[in-house]
Amino acid sequence: MSDTATVQPALPVRALAEFLGTALLVVGGVGTAVAAPDTGTVGIALGFGLSLLVLAYTIGPISGCHINPAVTLGALVAGRIAPAAAGAYVVAQVLGGVAGAGVVLAFRSADPSFDLSVDGLGTNGWGAASAGGYGIGGAIVVELVLTALLVLVVLAATARSSNAAVAGIPIGLALVVAHLVAVPVDGTSVNPARSLGPALLSGGTALSQVWLFVLVPLVGAVIGALLHRVLWSADGGHAVTGSRTTPDPTTAGSRH
């Protein structure tokens, strides 16, 4: 982030970047889980984390590359984005999540052996829908803690202009860690848009359980933002505040 004022692209352009970025995150991450399940937890984690890392340096200078309603909420709590812009971002992200899930379904359906009701679409869930058989309590804990961690990392990594060139790296790695921990538990959300898209197209159990993967990550985001506020309260004014996006559009190349 820059401590000096910068001219941001118009809000519709930033919203378009958030739509495209979220769609591509779902294609890269969910696409890996659906089309290459043999890569296992590590492969899926890398699919999400590397997608985010690439997107951070692609659309970060435009919108800040939130591509996650939880990150946008954390930015709002931290005073990094205006409420109207935050609302536009979230709408774009949800639509992008649906579009990305549609792309994954389109190419996966080209396999004659694919059965959506059996093979799924990288959805999240607990109980019978959990790869490890974890219950709802496990899903709540990992989504709350890991989303708080992700938002805390995003806010901390983008708090100073000196971090701009490398901010995407810790953020991408944080998403990898979140998936390494939570894929066996609930498939890993930490992103309501990533969960809503596949659930809407899959229906059934995924759709009936998706409320958790919308609500809990948002609560985790608020916790992460408040933790950042406490930890950086003694920063001496060096942390960037104001109505900017998080990460700042100038971050990662002029970055998440």
N, C-alpha and C positions, 0 to 999 in steps of 0.2 A: 504493500500500500504506500501511497505517497502522502506526505504530510501537507502538501500544497494542493490547492484546488485543481481538479482536472475536469475536462469536459466529457461527460458520459454520452454514449450513444442514446438516441431517443428510446423511451420505454418500450414501444412496440418492437424495436430491433433487439433490445435486451431480452424481452419476453420470447421472441422467436429463437434466440440463442438458447434460452433455457428449455424450450420445447425440443429443439433438435438435440441438445446435449443429453437431456433425460432419455429421449428415445434411443440414442446411441449407447448410453450406459446400459439400458435394458437389453439392447441387441448384443452388446459385448459380454455382459455378465450373465443374464438369463439365457442368452443364446449358447454360451459355453455349458451351462448346467443342463440344458435340454439336448443340444446336439452332440456334446462331447462328455457325457457323464462319466466315462472311463477315466477322465483326468482326475476324478476324485475331488476331495475338499480343497486341496492345494490348487488344482487347476481352476476350480470355480472362483476361489479367492483371488487368484491372479487375474482371472477374466474381469472381475469387477474392479480390482485395484488398478490394473494397468489401463483399463478403459477410462477411469476417472483421471489418472495421471495424464494421459494423452489429451483428454478434453480440457483439463486445467490450462494447458498451454495453447489450446486451440480457441476456446470461447471465453477463457478467463479474462482476456483484455476487453471483452465486449460486455459480459454480464456479471463477471465474477465467478461463473461456473458453480452456482449453488447446486443445480440439478437434483434437488432434494428439499421437500417442504420443511423437513426438520432443520436443515441448515438455514433456510430462509427465516424460520421462526427464531432460531438462535441469533441470527443477525439482527432481527427486529428487536429482540430483548436487549441486545448489546448496543442498540442505537446505530447500527451500521447501514440500515436501509429504512426508507420511509414506508409507512403502512400501505399506501396505495401501490407502490412498486412491489411490496411484498405480496399483496393480493394478486397482482398480475403475474408474478413469478410462480406462485403456487398453482394458479389455473393452468399456466403453460406447462408446468412440470407434470401435473396430473394427465393432461392431454398427451404429453410426450410419452408418459409411461404406458398409456393405452396404445399409442401408435407403435412404440417399440415392441410391445407384446404382440401386436398384430403382425409385425414383420417376422418375428420369431415363429409365430404360428404358421405364417405363410410358407416359409422355407422348410419348416419341420413337417408340414402336411404333405410336402412333395414326396416324402418317404411313404410308400404304400403300407408299410407295417405300423406306421404311427397311429396311435389311438389316444386322443386327448384325454378321455376319461380314465385311461390306464396309465399312460406315460406322463401325463401332467404337463404343465407349462412353467416349471420353475417357481411354483407358488410356495407360500409360507404356511405353516400350520403346526399344530401340536397334537399330542395323542397319536392316533392312527396316521396322521399326516406328517408326523415327525420321523425323520430317518432313524433317529436313535430312540424313538419311543418316549420322548420327554413330554411331560404334562404341561398344562397352561402356566404353572408357576415358573418352570424353567424358562419358558418363552418370555414371560414378563420380565424376569430378572436380566436375561441377556440383552433384550431389546432396550431396556431402560439404561443399563450400565454402558453398553457399547455405543448407543446413540449419544449419550452424554460425553463419552470419550471422543467420539468423532467430532462433535460440535466444539468441544474444548480445544481439540487439535486445530481445527479450522480457524477458530478465532485467534488462538495464540500464534499460529504460523503466519497469519496475515496481519498481525498487529503492528509490524514495523516495515517501513519501506526497504530496509536493508535485507529483509527476508524474501523480497519479491521474486527473485530469480529461482529460488529453491522451494518456495512454499508448497508447490504441487507435490513434491516428493513425500514429506511426512504425512500429508493428507491422504495420498494414494496408499501409502503403507498402513495408515490407520484403518482404511477400509479393508485391506488385505487381512489384517489382524482380526477385525470384527468378523469376517467370514470364516477364518480359520477356527475361531471359537464357536460361532453360532450355526454354521451350516448343519452339523449333526443334530442340533437342538431344534431348530425351527426353519431351516433354510436361509436364515439371515435376511432381515429387512433393513433396519436402521434408516429406512427411506420409504415413507408412505406411498409415494408415486410408483416406486419400483414394485411394491406389493399390490397396489390397486389394479394396475394394468393387467397382469397375468390373472388375477382373481376374477376380474370382470369377464374375461374371455373364457375362463375355465368353469366358473359357476360352482355349484355343489358345495363341498366342505370348504374349499378355499375361500369362496365368497362369504360363507357364513362365519368364518373365523377372521376375515381380513380386518375387522374392527380393531383387533388387538394391535395389528401391525400399522395401523394409522394412529391410534390414540397413544400407545405407549412410547413410540419414538418421539412424538411431539412433546410429551412430558419429559422424556430424557433430554430433548433439545433445550428446554427451559432450564433444567438442572445444569447442563453443560455451560450455558450462557451465564448463569448466576455464579457458577464456580469460577469462570473466567473473570467475571467482574470482581470477585473477592481476591483472587490471586494477583490480578493486575492493578488493584486499587492503589498499591504503593509504588507504581511504576514511574511516578514522577512526571506524568503527562506525556510520556513518549509513545504510549499506545494510541493508535488511530481511533478516533471516535467520530460520531456525526451521522449523517444520513446516507453514507455510502453503502454499497453492496458489500457482502463478505463472501469471498475475498474481493478486494477492490478491483475494478476493471483494469487498473494499471498493473496488477500483480501478475506474475508468471509471464512476463514478456513485455513490458513497456516502459496474478491469479486470484478456490473451489467454491 
